[in-house]
Amino acid sequence: MRFAERLDPLLAAPGVLCALVVAREDGIVVEGTGHVGVDTDAVAALAASLFERAAAAAEASDGGTPGFLHLEGEAGRLCVVPRGDLLLVTVAEPHANLGLLRLAMRRQADALGG
C-alpha cells in the first residue's frame, strides 16, 4: 500500500501543515511530509509518546484505547488516530476546522487497515 495515497487528502485540507504515518512503537516516520519549517521527525516522536501515555491512562481507567487524540496549543493542533501498529498524525494551524480534519483522518486511517 502506498501511504501517500492516505496522506495527500489530509495535506490538501485547509490549515494542515503536515501529515504523517508513524510507527506507534518507536515514533519513527514511515511516510509523510510537512511544510517548510515543520520538524516531522520531532512531531512523529512527540505524537507517539503522547499517544502511548494517553492510551496507558485510558487503559488504567478502563476507558479502552483512544480513537482520536487532540492536543491544542496557541500555535496549532496535533491530532493522532491509531490503526494497529501505526499512527496517522497531522499538525494543523489553530484556525483549521477540527471536525472536518477529524473526519478526514478517521476515513484515511480506516483505509490504512489494522
Salt bridges, closest charged atoms under 4 A:
GLU5 OE2 - ARG2 NH1 3.85
GLU52 OE2 - ARG24 NE 2.48
GLU72 OE1 - HIS70 NE2 3.68
GLU72 OE2 - ARG77 NH2 3.73
GLU93 OE1 - HIS95 NE2 3.12
ASP110 OD1 - ARG83 NH2 2.49
